[in-house]
């Protein structure tokens, strides 16, 4: 039903859904340009997802109730929010799936922002599989400041899963901490190109 409603406004397609592990701890790591991104990935993924949302969104009581019901939990943007990291690790240790936007905030759709330290910390501590995700079309579907969605196609493209520990085995732990965010954002850029939205790395 959710997918049906997402398709109503111009189309919706999912590429490589079979790459998403059906069980075990999982981090989905997409690019971020629109408030339409969480439902776009949520509709594409057959597993229940929990996701971080900026703390400011939890201030209005009605909206707070809605996004909590959808599986969100707050994260303070622009700082090391250890409480949010602990909550995410708790979910992953229970075998759950967490949606994390590596950029930490919405970009312009042209240049990917560098991955923040939080996603590296989460990946290294949890040992979860990370699936990079490219989302194309949501910036047109629901641009910043828009009150109503617009008609356009949205594409969600899943990448091959990998782990922080795989990089650690090759580079050592400290070097892996440097390499992980670079590798992750390059994978997302490649997926965006496949989805029809070429993007440069910031």
Backbone as a ProteinNet text record, in pm:
[ID]
protein_1_A
[PRIMARY]
XXXXXXXXXXXXXXXXXXXXXXXXXXXXXXXXXXXXXXXXXXXXXXXXXXXXXXXXXXXXXXXXXXXXXXXXXXXXXXXXXXXXXXXXXXXXXXXXXXXXXXXXXXXXXXXXXXXXXXXXXXXXXXXXXXXXXXXXXXXXXXXXXXXXXXXXXXXXXXXXXXXXXXXXXXXXXXXXXXXXXXXXXXXXXXXXXXXXXXXXXX
[TERTIARY]
83.3	0	87	193	281.4	346.1	389.2	452.7	354.6	229.2	126.7	113.7	106.8	92.9	218.5	335.1	458.6	463.9	402.6	403.2	305.7	212.5	106.2	157.8	267.5	314	431.4	416.6	517.5	600.3	581.3	654.9	755.8	787.1	876.2	938.1	1069.8	1134.3	1245.2	1269.6	1371.7	1469.7	1598.3	1702.2	1780.5	1798	1882	1832.1	1702.4	1648.3	1701.8	1745.1	1797.2	1930	1993.5	2120.3	2102.8	1982.8	1956.9	1944.9	2034.4	2024.3	1888.9	1831.7	1697.7	1699	1816.1	1825.2	1961.8	1974.3	2099.9	2112.7	2207.8	2226.3	2261.3	2193.6	2207.1	2200.2	2292.3	2288.6	2263.6	2154.1	2128.9	2178.5	2263.8	2330.2	2304.1	2198.3	2167.4	2218.7	2218.8	2235.1	2109.1	2119	2005.3	1984.9	1868	1836.1	1695.9	1612.4	1471.2	1411.2	1304.2	1230	1158.3	1155.1	1094.4	1188.4	1314.7	1411.8	1377.9	1345.4	1313.5	1198.7	1083.7	978.3	1015.5	1099.7	1142	1219.3	1311.9	1388.6	1301.9	1217	1130.3	1037.9	987.1	900.9	979.1	1107	1188.9	1242.7	1255.2	1314.4	1204.4	1217	1116	1129.7	1242.7	1264	1214.3	1165.6	1132.7	1258.5	1247.1	1362.4	1341.5	1447.8	1453	1545.9	1522	1609.2	1627.1	1743.9	1774.7	1709.4	1652.6	1596.4	1644.9	1670.2	1725.9	1634	1695.5	1622.7	1516.4	1541.2	1445.8	1307.4	1304.9	1177.8	1089.2	1147.2	1070.9	1006.8	1027.5	972.2	821.3	764.4	617.6	553.9	467.6	414.5	347.6	269.2	197.1	295.3	388.5	486.4	576.9	611.2	694	626.4	497.8	423.5	423.6	411.1	406	538.4	649.3	777.5	827.1	787.7	821.5	748.2	622.2	543.4	602.7	673.2	735.2	872	917	1042.2	1161.5	1140.1	1253.3	1294	1417.3	1465.5	1558.3	1565.7	1634.1	1785.4	1847.1	1991.7	2019.3	2113.3	2150.2	2249	2209.7	2291.4	2410.7	2524.5	2642.9	2726	2694.6	2773.9	2775.2	2865.5	2873.6	2764.7	2653.7	2540.6	2556.8	2620	2647.5	2519.6	2416.3	2289.8	2227	2231.9	2176	2258.5	2391.1	2477.4	2448	2433.1	2402.4	2269	2170.2	2038.7	2049.7	2124	2140.9	2213	2317.8	2390.6	2300.2	2216.4	2121	2027.9	1980.2	1892.1	1967.4	2091.1	2171.4	2208.1	2239.8	2274.6	2157.1	2035.3	1914.9	1882.1	1970.5	1951	1864.8	1844.2	1758	1830.2	1752.9	1805.1	1786.4	1890.8	1889.4	1922	1841.8	1865.5	1944.5	2063.6	2150.3	2192.4	2173.1	2218.7	2361.6	2461.4	2601	2633.9	2565.3	2595	2548.1	2451.6	2406.4	2304.7	2295	2197.1	2169.6	2065.5	2027.3	2126.3	2162.6	2251	2173.2	2245.9	2181.9	2148.7	2180.1	2150.8	2255.5	2354.4	2459.7	2593.4	2620	2745.6	2716.4	2772.5	2756.6	2844.1	2788.6	2865.3	2951.8	3064.4	3146.6	3068.6	3096	3031.3	3080.2	2988.4	3028.4	3089.9	3147.6	3218.3	3123.6	2996.5	2901.5	2879.9	2872	2845.6	2966.3	3087.5	3207.3	3211	3178.4	3175.4	3073.8	2955.7	2849.4	2888.5	2947.4	2988	3099.5	3193.8	3308.2	3269	3179.1	3140.7	3038.4	2951.6	2841.7	2879.1	2972.2	3003.6	2893.8	2796.3	2681.8	2722.7	2645.4	2662.9	2608.7	2681.9	2640.1	2599.6	2479.6	2434.2	2422.9	2511.6	2498.3	2373.4	2312.7	2189.4	2194.9	2157.5	2142.7	1995.8	1953.3	1814	1810.1	1739.6	1728.2	1582.8	1561.3	1428	1353.9	1397.6	1323.1	1337.1	1448.4	1463.5	1358.2	1324.8	1217.8	1080.6	1068.6	940.1	899.7	994.4	964.5	1085	1098.8	1214	1204.8	1317.2	1319.5	1216.1	1138.6	1039.9	906.3	896.6	770.4	669.9	544.6	439.2	367.6	372.4	307.2	405.4	398.2	487.3	456.7	558.1	544.7	553.3	514.5	513.6	650.3	712.4	837.9	868.6	955.9	993.4	1098.6	1084.5	1182.2	1244.6	1376.6	1448.2	1532	1523.5	1606.6	1694.4	1826.1	1922.1	2010	2001.2	2077.4	2212.2	2315.6	2448.5	2478.4	2593.9	2638.2	2676.8	2637.2	2673.4	2823.1	2876.3	3014.4	3022.3	3135.1	3150.9	3277.3	3278	3396.9	3513	3481.3	3584.5	3657	3589.1	3655.6	3765.9	3738.5	3841.5	3951.2	3911.3	4008.7	4109.4	4064.5	4153.8	4257.4	4221.3	4312.2	4405.2	4347.9	4423	4468	4413.3	4435.3	4328.5	4306.9	4193	4199.4	4312.3	4320.7	4306.3	4370	4358.2	4216.4	4151.8	4014.7	3919.2	3946.7	3862.2	3868.5	3982.6	3998.4	3935.5	3955.2	3909.2	3758.2	3700.3	3558.7	3465.6	3470.1	3378.2	3401.1	3525.9	3557	3497.5	3519.5	3467	3315.2	3252.4	3106.8	3047.7	3100.9	3043.9	3069.4	3181.5	3206.2	3105.4	3073.6	2973.7	2837.3	2801.7	2674	2671.9	2783.7	2793.6	2774.6	2833.9	2820.3	2674.7	2606.5	2466	2376.8	2407.3	2330.7	2347.3	2468.2	2490.5	2408.5	2402.3	2321.6	2173.5	2131.8	1992.1	1955.9	2056.1	2029.7	2047.9	2119.9	2143.9	2291.6	2377.6	2521.2	2547.4	2638.8	2666.7	2816.5	2868.6	3011.4	3031.8	3154.1	3190.4	3242.5	3196.7	3240.3	3367.2
-120.5	0	126	127.2	244.6	267.7	158.5	170.6	225	183.6	232.8	384	435.7	580.2	653.5	591	655.2	661.1	562.6	558.1	657.1	704.4	788	915.7	970.1	1102	1092.1	1012.3	1014.2	889.5	791.1	666.4	641.9	515	474	340.3	331.6	204.9	175	47	-0.2	-88.6	-59.7	-137.3	-218.4	-347.3	-437	-457.5	-472.4	-494.7	-624.1	-717.2	-845.3	-830.5	-714.6	-692.2	-663.4	-634.8	-602.5	-731.8	-755.7	-877.5	-884.9	-1002.8	-1019.1	-1036.2	-1054.8	-1068	-1020.6	-1002	-959.3	-808.2	-758.5	-613.2	-548.1	-437.2	-373.5	-222.2	-154.2	-7.8	26.1	94.2	147.3	290.9	322.5	452.8	523.9	605.3	675.5	819.3	876.6	1022.1	1089.2	1219.5	1288.2	1425.7	1445.6	1574.3	1623.1	1537.8	1571.4	1496	1553.6	1483.2	1360.9	1348.4	1230.6	1110.3	1129.7	1020.2	903.3	928.5	813.5	727.5	785.5	698.2	631	697.3	636	507	510.7	391.2	291.2	342.8	255.2	172.7	232.2	159.3	56.3	85.5	-4	-122.6	-107.2	-211.6	-295.9	-427.5	-517	-536.2	-489.5	-501.9	-377.7	-392.8	-273.9	-193	-60.8	26.9	121.7	145.7	256	360.8	486.6	588.5	707.9	770.1	892.4	1011.1	1100.2	1224.3	1339.5	1452.3	1565.3	1603.2	1636.3	1658.5	1767.5	1866.4	1977.7	1930.4	1818.5	1767.8	1710.9	1685.6	1626.5	1732	1859	1964.6	1979.6	1987.2	1996.3	1864.5	1865.8	1741.4	1648.6	1703.8	1619.1	1551.7	1630.9	1574.8	1474.8	1504.5	1412.3	1275.6	1275.7	1149.8	1072.6	1145.7	1080.2	1015.3	1090.1	1035	927.7	936.7	827.8	700.5	714.6	598.7	534.9	614.9	563.4	499.9	504	435.6	526.5	656.4	747.9	766.6	810.1	852.8	971.4	1062.9	1191.3	1182.9	1269.1	1287.1	1436.6	1483.8	1625.5	1648.2	1728.8	1751	1839.4	1808.3	1892.9	1865.1	1757.4	1723.3	1571.8	1523.1	1379.4	1340.8	1293.1	1257.8	1112.8	1092.8	957.4	881.5	952.3	885.5	824.7	897.3	845.8	727.4	734.9	624	501	520.5	407.2	344.2	427.4	375.8	294	344.8	273.7	141	140.4	16.7	-84.2	-36.2	-123.9	-193.2	-117	-173	-276	-242.7	-332.5	-459.9	-447.7	-565.8	-661.6	-607.5	-690.8	-747.9	-721	-774	-687.3	-561.1	-471	-398.7	-317.9	-239.3	-90.9	-13.9	129.7	207.7	309	399.7	519.5	541	650.4	730.7	861.1	947.5	991.5	938.8	969.6	1118.5	1191.1	1334.2	1414.6	1363.1	1430.2	1539.7	1589.9	1693.8	1687.5	1759.5	1755.4	1832.2	1770.9	1834.6	1900.9	1944.9	2017.7	1928.8	1800.1	1709.3	1708.6	1795.2	1803.8	1751.4	1780.3	1739.6	1668.1	1548.2	1474.8	1537.3	1555.9	1606.2	1493.7	1525.9	1420.6	1347.6	1220.4	1144.1	1194.5	1202.4	1247.5	1132.7	1165.2	1065.8	965.2	1005.2	918.8	786.4	789.1	665.1	571.4	627.6	545.1	481.5	560.2	508.5	396.3	417.7	318.4	189.4	202.6	86	8.1	80.1	13.3	-56.3	3.3	-54	-166.1	-156.6	-253.3	-379.5	-367.8	-481.1	-513.3	-423.8	-446.8	-438.3	-503.2	-486.2	-349.5	-282.8	-151.5	-165.8	-118.9	-116.9	28.6	75.1	210	218.8	335.5	353.4	485.3	481.1	603.2	632.3	752.3	793.1	906.9	887.4	990	1033.4	1163.1	1213.6	1274.9	1249	1301.5	1453.3	1508.4	1653.7	1723.8	1663.5	1718.7	1684.9	1564.9	1522.9	1610.8	1637.4	1720.4	1808.3	1920.7	2009.6	2081.6	2137.5	2214	2326.1	2337.5	2443.3	2412.4	2304.9	2270.7	2216.7	2256.1	2208.5	2086.8	2074.6	1962.3	1893.3	1761	1690	1720.4	1706.9	1732.1	1599.5	1603.3	1483	1460.8	1346.8	1306.2	1163.2	1097.1	959.9	959.2	863.7	842.7	704.8	697.2	570.4	546.7	425.9	383.9	269.9	288.1	189.9	139	9.8	-49.7	-101.6	-80.7	-130.4	-262.5	-317.7	-442.1	-415.1	-504.6	-485	-504.2	-428.4	-446.2	-409.7	-432.7	-401.2	-319	-249.7	-175.8	-272.9	-390.9	-488.1	-539.3	-541.4	-581.9	-482.7	-355.4	-254.5	-261.6	-291.2	-299.9	-411.7	-522.5	-634.2	-597	-507.5	-466.5	-354.6	-255.4	-132.6	-118.7	-198.5	-173.5	-78.7	-76.7	-4.1	147.5	207.7	353.7	399.2	329.8	364.3	338.8	233.3	202.5	313.8	379.8	491.1	607.3	622	726.6	683.6	557.2	506.6	483.3	441.8	402.7	511.7	636.4	737.6	770.9	761	788.2	679	554.1	440.2	444.5	473.2	477.3	580.8	702.4	807.9	782.3	717.9	682	577.9	482.7	381.5	446.9	542	612.1	690.4	755.7	830.9	738.7	619	522.2	477.6	458.9	416.5	527.5	650.7	763.2	772.6	748	748.6	639.8	521.5	413.2	447.4	523.6	562.8	678.9	733.1	840.7	980.3	990.6	1122.2	1136.8	1161.5	1176.9	1287	1259.7	1350.9	1353.8	1468.8	1478.9	1462.5	1428	1413.3	1544.8	1579.4	1703.2	1685.1
0	0	0	82.8	87	-47.9	-113.1	-243.8	-345.6	-336.9	-429.2	-420.3	-299.2	-282.6	-329.9	-312.5	-357.8	-509.6	-575.2	-721.2	-783.3	-707.3	-762.9	-828.7	-777	-821.6	-918.6	-1022.7	-1128	-1143.4	-1057.5	-1073.7	-963.7	-945.2	-836.9	-875.8	-873.8	-906.6	-807.2	-789	-696.5	-773.1	-760.5	-827.4	-724.9	-750.3	-670.7	-527.8	-510.2	-376.2	-315.4	-400.3	-351.7	-277.7	-288.5	-219.5	-71	-29.2	111.1	191.5	288.4	370	440.4	443.8	500.2	651.5	710.1	855.2	901.5	1032.2	1090.4	1095.5	1175.5	1189.6	1057.1	1028.6	897.5	910	841.1	829	682.8	654.7	521.3	519.4	422.4	419	286.5	277.1	152.1	151.1	29.5	17.1	71.6	97	161	99.2	37.1	-24.5	10.4	71.3	87	205.1	261.7	366.2	309.3	176.5	114.1	113.1	151.7	146.5	239.7	368.4	455.3	403.8	363.8	311.2	179.6	98.2	-28	-1	94.8	129.1	204.9	293.8	370.8	282.8	175.9	82.9	1.9	-22.5	-105	-27.4	104	187.9	252.1	242	296.3	447.3	502.6	646.6	719.5	842.9	923.6	949.4	941.3	959.1	1075.8	1149.5	1245.2	1185.3	1212.7	1154.4	1245.2	1231.3	1303.9	1233.9	1312.2	1258.7	1345.5	1282.9	1357.2	1473.2	1585.5	1710.1	1697.8	1610.9	1596.2	1550.4	1477	1425.2	1535.6	1652.2	1762.1	1852.3	1822.8	1908.2	1895.2	1771.8	1761.1	1806.9	1908.3	1965.7	1864.5	1773.4	1678.5	1582.8	1527.5	1434	1504.7	1632.2	1710	1721.3	1746.9	1759.7	1628.1	1517.2	1385.5	1352.2	1366.6	1324.3	1420.7	1546.2	1639.3	1598.7	1558.5	1515.7	1390.4	1310.2	1188.3	1213.7	1340.7	1375	1396.1	1405.5	1418.4	1564.2	1583.8	1714.9	1692.6	1789.4	1764.7	1766.8	1685.2	1686.9	1679.2	1758.5	1756.9	1644.5	1549.3	1429.9	1462.1	1400.4	1413.6	1536.9	1609.5	1726.5	1743.9	1827.8	1852.2	1952	1903	1988.3	2031.6	2147.4	2193.4	2227.4	2273.2	2305.8	2180.6	2068.7	1943.2	1892.8	1907	1865.3	1950.3	2081.5	2170.1	2133	2101.8	2064	1935.1	1837.7	1710.7	1731.8	1815.5	1843.3	1913.3	2002.2	2071.4	1971.5	1874.7	1771	1687.5	1650.6	1567.2	1643	1770.7	1850.2	1862.2	1850	1853.4	1715.2	1616.7	1482.2	1393.3	1432.2	1356.1	1244.5	1172.7	1060.6	1090	1067.1	1095.4	968.6	941.6	829.5	880.7	825.2	868.1	745.8	749.2	639.9	670.1	598.1	629.5	622.3	534	519.2	639.9	713.5	834.4	812.4	692.2	658.9	509.7	467.5	327	239.2	128.3	32.1	-79.7	-184	-293.3	-412.6	-403.7	-513.6	-623.1	-613.4	-713.7	-660.3	-533.8	-471.9	-341.3	-325.7	-201.1	-93.1	23.2	135.8	191.9	256.2	317.3	426.8	443.4	550.2	686	781.6	914.9	995.4	1109.3	1189.2	1253.1	1270.6	1338.4	1267.9	1134.4	1061	1067.4	1068.1	1083.6	1221.9	1323.1	1460.5	1473.6	1416.1	1424.5	1352.4	1234.7	1157	1226.2	1284.3	1347.7	1477.2	1554.2	1683.5	1670.6	1571.6	1560.8	1484.4	1389.1	1303	1203.8	1190.4	1101.7	955.1	870.8	727.8	688.1	598.6	549.6	404.2	372.8	234	190	101.2	47.2	-40.7	-44.4	-120.8	-196.9	-322.8	-401.6	-423.5	-385.5	-404	-504.8	-614.5	-718.4	-733	-748.2	-777.1	-660.2	-537.6	-422.6	-407.5	-457.6	-449.4	-534.3	-649	-731.9	-673.2	-616.2	-560.4	-442.3	-353	-236.1	-204.4	-277.7	-254.7	-120.2	-79.7	45.2	40.9	147.2	157.6	93.7	17.4	-49.3	51.6	35.9	125.2	67.2	-66.1	-132	-226	-239.6	-331.4	-476.8	-560.7	-703.3	-780.3	-906.6	-988.7	-1052.5	-1023.2	-1085.4	-1042.6	-1117.9	-1084.8	-975.3	-883.3	-777	-795.1	-783.9	-795.9	-670.9	-617.5	-503.9	-551.9	-541.1	-592.2	-477.4	-447.1	-337.5	-386.4	-303.4	-336.2	-267.4	-299.1	-235.9	-89.9	0.5	141.2	165.9	261.7	304.6	452.1	513.9	655.5	679.7	790.8	832.5	853.2	907.3	940.1	815.7	702.6	577.6	540.6	559	532.7	637.1	760.3	868.8	843.5	788.2	759.3	653.9	563.3	456	500.6	570.2	599.6	745	834.8	976.7	1027.5	1158.8	1214.5	1189.9	1218.6	1206.6	1061.7	970.3	828.8	779.2	831.5	791.2	831.1	944.1	988.2	888.4	823.2	722	589.9	555.2	426.5	422.4	533	532.2	478.5	530.2	478	330.9	285.7	144.8	56.1	96.3	20.8	17	131.6	139.4	45.1	47	-36.8	-184.9	-218.1	-358.2	-405.3	-320.2	-354.8	-377.1	-291.8	-308.3	-439.1	-471.4	-597.2	-716.7	-711.1	-820.7	-835.7	-724.5	-727.9	-782.7	-747.7	-802.2	-953.4	-1001.5	-1145.5	-1211.3	-1151.3	-1205.8	-1203	-1103.6	-1091.4	-1182.8	-1254.7	-1348.2	-1295.4	-1180.5	-1122.3	-1088.1	-1187.2	-1159.6	-1057.4	-963.8	-854.2	-829.7	-793.9	-762.1	-612.1	-576	-434.6	-380.6	-261.6	-198.8	-117.4
[MASK]
++++++++++++++++++++++++++++++++++++++++++++++++++++++++++++++++++++++++++++++++++++++++++++++++++++++++++++++++++++++++++++++++++++++++++++++++++++++++++++++++++++++++++++++++++++++++++++++++++++++++++

